[in-house]
Amino acid sequence: MITFFPTYAQWIETTGVWRVNIHGMVTRPLPVASRRRTVAYAVVKRLLKLDEGQLRSPIFKARSEAFLLQRISGQPVGITLGGKKIDVGISKRNGHFDTKFDLDAQTVSANTVETPYGQKLFFESVDEDVDSKPLTITGSVQLVDTSGISVISDIDDTVKLTNVADRRELLANTLLREFVPIPDMVDLYEQWSLSGAAFHYVSASPWQLTRPLNDFFHSAGLPDGSMHLKLFRLKDSTPLGRMRSSKKSKQDVIIEILDHFPNRKFILVGDSGERDPEVYAKVAQQRQTQIAGVAIRRVPSRKSKQKVETAIKNLAQAVPGDRLRVFTTADEISDLFPAEEKF
């Protein structure tokens, strides 16, 4: 099965083309009798003290299946976009594939779809399921203009209640419960989107949650955007107990986005629960002229209060003036969006 991750395309002025980024993974479900499946269920059952009813709940089944996968390497992947067949490469050892290719403006214009959250290109691939029946897989690419405002946002405890500071609650909110939005952040992001902002979600959530997160965004009313999540494998740790970093750190991903859009201004939004203040400080030090604002939502943290305050103090030194906000409610940061960009 192929999963396409939400990506973006940027306009290349020098050559007059759109550069399209495609990223996804190829997987198949673990066999029912798989030892990895048995061990994973046993660990989660023990950690969360689950009863048989909870193990059979639709939410737990759907969420857990997202992690109980075999990654398929060496699988050729192709897509159809605008009537053109495009080879997007072969899946790597970790099952992921990614590529970039250029499309002329005419092709893009002819196949652009207007959505509530900006212009998109949609594409399809034909995969085969376990019964060898044709299965159409759809993906999307967000078209991002060369100038304007972009929001780079964390997900967990920034726009979605996760409680990362409590590992048991983290597991329960990830595997057992419906995802819960932070209402005032949904309203704020909707306002910013209507004012023309593009969104990029850079998060420690694992890639396996791409589809549940997409569904959550749509049901909650959060703006669409590209997703940049983390690589996680069951054999790296106990399930969701520790997320191993992918080859690209959060800082590297953000810098790459800024590189792709040198003439856009960026608002970085995160929370104090993990390392967002430290990451955003390093980004701001390197790209101060591109940063229109930084907002850190105060939430419980596993770090000591002193370490949290030190990280925020260091961030304040990297972000001059009133461009830094440490907030508890979204109305405290609503004016971070530059006034001249609102109309």
N, C-alpha and C positions, 0 to 999 in steps of 0.2 A: 504494500500500500504506500502511496506517495502522499506526503503532507507538504503543502506549500506554505511558507511563512509570509505574512504581509511585508512587502518591501516598498521601495520607492525608486523613482527615476529622476535624474537631474539633467537639465539642459546644458549642453556643451556649446558655448557661444562660438568658439574658434572653428568648429567643424559643422555647426548647424544641425546637430542631431540630439536626440534624447538617449542618454545612457541608462539602460534598464538593468537593475539588479535583481537576480533571481536566487532564492535560497530555500531549501527544503530538506526533507529526509525521506529515506525509503526504509520501511520496516515491515515486519509481519508479527502477529501475535505469538507469544510463547506457547508451546504445546500445553494442553491442560495438565498433563502429568509432569511438566517440567519441574526439576528440583529448585530452580531459581524462583519459580512461581510459588512453590510450597513454602520456601524459606521466607520470601517476602511477605506472604500473608501471615505467617507465624510471627514475624517480627512486629509488624504493624498491629496485629491482634494483641500481642503482649504489651506494646507501648501504650496503646489507647484503651486497653482493657475492654475490647469489643466483645459483644455477644453475637450469637449466630444470626440474629435478626439484623443487626447492623452490618454484618458481613454480606448479607443478601440484599441490602438496600440498593436501589437503582443508582443513587449518587455514588456510593462507594464502589460499586461494580464498574461504573463508567470511568471514574477517576483512576481507580487502580489499574484498569486495563490500559490506560494511557501510558503507564510505566512498564507494563509487563510485555515488552516488545523485544524482538530480535532485530538488530540493525543490519541492514543488507548492504554489503559493499559490492562494488563492481557492477552495479545496475545502471544501464544507459537510461537517461531521462531526456525526453523531448516534449516540447509544448507546441501548441498552435495558437498564434496571436495574429489577428488581422489577416487571416487566410494564409499566413506563412508558417511553415514548419521550421522550428528552431531547435537545434541540438543544445541542451544545456549541460551536457557533460555526463560523467559517471560518478555514482555515489562513492564516497570515500570509505575508509575503514570504519568510521563512526556512523556510517549511514547517511551522512549529510552530503549535499551537493550545493554548489554555488557558482554562479557565473555572472558576467556582465557582457552585454552586447548593445550595439547602437541601432536605433531606428530613426529613419528620416521623419521630418516634421509632418509630411503629408500622411504617412502611414499612421502616425500617432493621432493626428487630428481626426482621421477617418474612423478611428476605433476608440476614441475617448468617450467615457461615460460620465455624465454629471451625477454626482452623489451629494447627499446632504453635507458631506465633509470634504468636498473638493473633487477634482477630476481624477479618474482612475482608468487604467487599462485592465481588462480581464482577459485571462488566457485559460486554456484547457490542456489537459494531458489525458491520455488513455492508459489506464492501469488495468490489471486483471486481478480479481479477487480469488479467494481460495477455490471457488468453483469454476474458474476460468471464464467468468462472465464479464463482458466489457463494463468498465466503471469509469465514468467521467469525473476527473478531479479538476476543480476550479481554483485558480489563484488570482491575486490582484496586485497591481503595482500603483502606488500613489504618485501622481505627477506633482513635483514640488518646484515652484518657480525659483528663479535665481535670486530674487530679493523678497523681503517680507519678514515675518516673525515666525519662528518655530519654537515649539515647546518640547523639551526633552524631559520626560517624566518617568519616575519610578512607578511601580504598580503596588506592591505589597505595603500596606499601611500608609500609602500616599493617596491612592484612589480606591483601594480595596481593603476591607478590614481583614487582616491576617494574623496579627499579634505575633510577629516574628520573635519577640523577646521571650515568649513562652513556647518551648519546643513542642510540648504536647498540644497546646492550642494551635500552633502552626500546622501540625499534622491533621488535627481535627478539622480546621478551617479549609485545609487543602483537599482532604480525602472524604470527609463525612458530611459536610454542610454545604448548602447553597452559598455561592460567593455573595458577599454583602458589600455594596458600594458605600463610599463615604459621601452622603448626599450633597453637602455643600460644595465638594470638589467636582462632582458631576455637573452641577449648575454652573460653576465657574468655568470649567473646560468647555461647556457648551457655549457660553458667552464668548470666550476667546476664539472658539472655532467659527462662530458666526461673524466675528471681527476679522477673520481671514487667517488665523493661525494654522500651521501644519503641525502634526504631532508625531513624535518618535518615542516609543515606550522602551526604555532600556532598564532591564530588571534582572534580579537574581532568580526569578521564577524559571523553572526548567522548560526547555523547548517542548517537552511532552504535553504541556498544558496549553499549547497554542490554540487548539480548537475550543476547549472549555473557556479560555479567556476571551476569544473572539465572540463566543455566544454571550458571555457575561457583559462585554462591552456593549453589544447591540441591545441587550435587554435593559441594561442600566441607563443607556443614553449617553455613554462616553464616546467621544469622537473617535473615528477610525484613525489609524496611523500605522507606521511601520513598527514591527516588533523585533526586539533584539534581546533574546533571553539567554539562559546559560545551559551549557552541556552538563547533563547528569546521567550517570549510569548506576544501576542497582548495585553492581559489584564494587563501586567506588566507596560505598558507605551504607549504613542502614538506611532504609527508604526515607528520603527527605530529611533525615536527621542532620545531614551535612551536605551542602551543595558544593561540589568541586568546581573550581573556576574553569571556564573554557580557555582555549588558547588566547583569546582576546579578552582582556580585562574590561570592566565597565568603562574605565577611563579611555582605553584604546578605542572602544566602539564610539564613544562620544566625540573624540577627536577626529575620527574618520568621518562622522556625519558633518562636523564643522568644516572639515577639508572639502567635502563635496559641495558645500554651500557657503563659500567665502563671503558672499555679499548679503547673507541673511543675518538677522539678529536672533539670539537664542535666550529663552527663559528656561532655567534648570529648576525642576521641582522634585523634591525628595523628602525624606524624613530623617529623624535623628536616631532611629532604631538600629541602623547598621552603619555603613560607611559612606553614606551620601555626602555628609559635610567634608570628609577628607577627599573624596573623589572630585567633588565640585570645586574645592579649593585648588587642586592641581590643574584642573581644566581652566579655571579662571586665571591662574597665573600664566598659563601658556597662551590663552586666547582672550585677553581682557577686552579687546575692542569688539569682539563678537557677542559678548555676554551682556544682554539687556537687563537681566535680573536673575537672582537666585532665591528660591524659597524653600525653607526647611520646616516641615511640619513636626511639632513636638509630639513624640510618642514614647512609651516605655522602651527601655533598652537593656540588653544584657550587660552593656558597658557601665562602668561607674559614672556617677553624676559628674565627677571631676573630669573624666576623659571626654564625656559628651561636651561639656562646657569649653574645654580646651580646643576640641575640634571646631566648634562654632566660632571661637575667638580667632583661630587661624584662618577660617573661612572669611571672617569679617576683614581681615588684613588683605585678603586676595580680592575682595569685592568692594570697591570704594563706594562711599556715599550711601544713598538710600536704596541702592540696588539689591541689598540683602535684606530678607525678611525671615524671621523665625516666628512661626505662627501656630495658632491652634484652630482658628476658623478661617474659611476661605475668603471672607470679606476683608481680611487683613492684608491680602495680597492682590486684590482685584485690580489695583491701579498699577501693578507691575507692567501690564501691557501698555506699551508706549502710546500716548494719546493720539499722536499723528497717524498711527496705523489703524485706528479704530473706525475711521470713516473713509 
